[in-house]
Amino acid sequence: MSVTTPVLDQAAVTRLVAEATRAPSMHNAQPWSFRYTPATRTFHLYADLSRAMLHADPSTRGLHLGCGAALLNLRVAAAHAGWSTATTLLPQSGSPTWLAAMRLRRHHAVEDLTVLYPAIADRHTSRSPYTDRPLPAEVRRALVEAARKEGAGLAFPEGPHLRFVGDLVRDAESYHRMDIGLESETRSWTRRDPAAPVADGVPTEAFGPRWRSGTTAIRDFAGRVPVPGRETGAFEELPQLALLTTEHDSPADWLRAGQALERVLLLATAHGVSTSFATQPLEWTDLRWAVRDPLTTSGPVQMILRLGYGPEGTPTPRRPVDQVLIVDG
């Protein structure tokens, strides 16, 4: 039986990239750009280093994670449109900004990617308090398998290790506020004027409530500048955290971790699980290595996830596709 080749005109290319850009990124900086070559049906993903975090992410590890998440979204959107894909990471040695090339194929799409497509639009970071309802064991297993399919590991710390990671998050948040460079950089990516048109950064409505009780395992984007009228909330006493790891710690591993991260986030969203990030310890070299479970041989931690059941997150602005996409003539 013959397979009908999906239509891939300018509008279809634009839709695919629009879905890719719904991915999370550090401070919602959206540090990516895309180029599409019609002759080979290939999308090229580039890092936009003008949107790098010089203080919080000098190695660009976090930037690579965000771009990897966008790449996963692109793969999912392509599968939904009927394409299978072949992806090459870091296709040109010595080119630090050319991160990936993804070629579309005519074969049937990958089914386990296709089912994630509705979650692209539904996934938003939720910095609100969650309930104490634990994630079911089958959901945890599914999330672990999602990370494994992208070449990463996912572990749920428990007992003393969980408390220790929570303490590291709080300590790192305090260090962050005391560092003038970090505090200023974070503030530059917050959007406090509701009347101003924005296409990136974190608006005040996405900050979530201010901590009142419990243990907070999220970044407070308000920093040392309070938001008038901001609500307070009682957070979980012991957040449910997950550690995303890779075997090594190279740029290719960071891109794999970004794809694994987004696959986990989309699957969590499909299961009705809210998510947010606790990246603060990962921005301090000494604390990042301390996050690892000393009783295992897991590799470097690429992301700390907070998961649970709570309010849906607030959508954050996105750059127009025509600012991030070039189509070859």
N, C-alpha and C positions, 0 to 999 in steps of 0.2 A: 504494500500500500504506500502510495506517495505521501510525502509530508509537505504541506503548504508552507512556503516561506513567509514569515510575518512581514508586513510592510514596515519599512524603516525610512520614513521621510524626515524632513526637518522637525516637524511637530513631534514625531515619535522620539527622536533624539533628545529634544528639549524635555519631554516628559520623563525620560529615563534619568537625565541629569537632575531634574527637579526632585525626583525621589531620592537620589543619592545625597543631595544636600540637606535632607532632613536629619542626617546623622548628628549625634552629639559631638561636640568638640570642646576643648578647654576654653572656658569663659565664653563659649559660643562665638569664638573668633572665626570659625569656618575657614581654616587655612588651606584651602584647596582650589585647584582650577582643573578644567577638563579640556581636552582637545579630541575631536572626533575626525577620523579619516575614513570617508565613505568607501574608498577603493578597496580597503581591506576590512571594512566593518569593525574598526578598532577604536576603543576609547582609551585615551592616555590620561593618567592621573598625575598631577604635579602638586608639589608643595608650594604654598605661597608663603615664603619666608618673611614677608613684610608683616605677617600676622602671627609670628612666633612670639612666645613669652620669654624675653631675654633673662628675666629674673627667676621665674617659676619653672622654666623649662629650657635651660640653656643647651641641653643636649638635643633638643627637639624630639625627645621620646614621646612626650604627650601629643605633639603635633602629628607624629606618625600614627599614633593610636586613632586620632580623629579622622585622618585621611583613610586609614584602614577601615574604620566604621562606614565611611562614605562609600568605599569600594564594595563592601558587603551589601549595602543598600542597592548599589548599582547592579550587582549580580542578582539580587532578589527581584528587582524591577524587571530586569531582562528576562528572567525565568517566567515571571508573570506574563510578559508579552510574548512568550513562546520560544525564547531563545535559550540554548545552552551556551556556556562561555568557557573560554580558555584564558587563564590569567597568568601573567608573568610578573613577578615582583622585582623591582629594581632592574629593569631591562638593560640598562647601560651602565657599566662600571664607570665610576668617576663622575656620574651625574647625580648629585645629591637631591635635586628637585624632581627628577623624573622617577616617580615612585612605582608606577605599575602600568601595564598595558593589558587591556581586556578585549579579546577578540570574540565577536558574536559568531555562533555556529548555527546551522540550520536544523540540527538534531532536536529531539524533544527536550524540553526544559527539565531541570532537576526538580522533582516533585517536592522534596522537603524544603527547598528554598521557596517554591511557589506559595506554599501554605503560609509563609511568614509575611507575605505582601501586605495584607490589611493592617498589620501591626506597625508598618512604617509610619502611617499617618496618625496612629493612636499613641505611639510612644512619646512620652514627654518626661523629663526629669521632675520628680515630685519631692520637694524639700519640706513637705508637711510631716507632722507626726504620723506614724503608723500604729496599728493596733499590735497587741502582743500575740496575735494568732500566728502560730508557726507555719512555715511552708511545709506542705505535705511531702513525704519522702519521695513520692513519685515525681513531683515537680522538681525537687532537687536533683534527682537522677537525670531527668530530661535536660536540665540546664548544664549539668556536668557533661553530658553527651554532646550537647550543642557546642560547647567549647572545644571538646576533643576533636570534633569534625573539622575544626579550623586550626588544629595543631597546637592547642593551648590546654592548660589544666584549669580546673575550677574546684576550689576547696572551701568548705564552710568551717571556719575555726570555731571551736567550742571550749567551754570551761575556762581555765586560766589563760589560754592563748587568745580567746575572744576578748576577755577583759583587758588583756595586755594591748591588743590592737586598738581597742576603743580608747585606752589611755594615750596611745601614741597619736591618735587622731586629734584628741583634745590638746595634747602638748604642742603638736605641730600647728594647730590653729592659733594657739597663743604666740608661738614663735613668729608666725606669719604676721600677726598684728604688730609685733615689735620691730619688724624689718621694714624700714621706710620704703625701700625699693619694691618689695613685694606688695606692700599695702597700696602704694601708688599705682602699680601696674594693674592690680585687681580693680581699683577704683576706675581706671581708665576704660575698663570694659563693662562697667555698669551703666545703665541707662535710667536716670532718675526723673527725667522730664517727660511726662506722659504726652505732652503736646508735640514733642519733637519726633519727626519721622526717623525711624531707625531700621537697620537691616542686619544688625549683628549685636553681640553683647548680651548681657543679662538685664532685663527690665526689672523694676522694683516688684512688680506683681509676681515675678518668678522667684523672688528671694525666699518665699515661705515665711512662716511666723517666726518670731524671736523666741529663743529657748526660755521656757519658764521652769520646767522640771524635767526629770528624766536625764537621759544621756544623749547628747546631740552628736551625731556622726556625719555631719554635713558641713560644708563651707558656708559661713555666713557672709554673703556678698555685701552686706551693709558695712562690714568692717567697723571702724571707729566712728563712722558718721551715721547717726541714727536716722531712721526713716520715720517722719511724723505719722502718727496714727497706725503704725504697724502693729498687728495683733501678736499676742503671745500664744504659745502652745505647749502642751505637756508631751514631750517626746518619750520614746520607749526607754524603759529602764535598762534593757540590754538589747541593742539593735541586732538584727540578723545580718551578718556581714558575709561576704564571699570574696575570696582572693583569686584573681585571675593571674596565672603564671605561664611562663614559657620556659623551654629548656635552656635557651641562651638569651643573650641580651644585645643583639645586633639590630640595625634598622629593619632588616627583613623580619626579625622576631617581633618588633614593634608593630609592623604592618599586619602580621598574622594575629597578634593580640587584639588589634583594633577590629579585625573582622570577627574574631571570636567574641569580643565584647558586644558588638552589635547583634550578632546572632543570639547571644544569651539574652540581651535586652528585648529583642523582638519576641523571642519565645516566652519570656517572662510576661510581657505585655499581653500576649495571646492567652496566657493562663490567668489574667487578671491581677498580676503581681505588679506593684509599684516599685520603682527603682530610683536611686540617686547615687552619687559618687562621694567617696571620702578620699580624695587624692592628696590631702595635705602631707601625710608622712612620706609619700613618694617623691615629694619635691625637695626633701632633705636627704642627702646621700646616706648619712649614718642611720637615720630612722627607716629609710626604705629597706635596707638590708635587715633591720631588726624586725620588720613585719613578718618575715618568713617563719614558718613553724619549725622550731628547732628539732622536733622529733621526726621530721620527714626529710626527704631529699629533694623537695620541690625546687624548681628553678626560681629565677628572679620574679618578684611580684610586679605586675604591670598595671593592675587596677584593684582598688578596694571598692566593692559594691555594697550598697545597703539595699536590702530587699524586704518587702512586707506588704501588708494590706492597708491601704489608706487612700486619701484623695488622689485623683488623677493630677498629673502635673500640668503646669501652665505652658501653653505653646510659646516659644521664643521666636523672634523675627528671623527671616532668612534673606540672604542676598538674592537679588534677581538673577535668574539663570543667565541672562545676557552679560552679566558681569563675571561669570565664572566659566563660560563655555565658548570655545572657538571651534568652528566647523571648517575643515579644509575645503578649498574650492576644487 
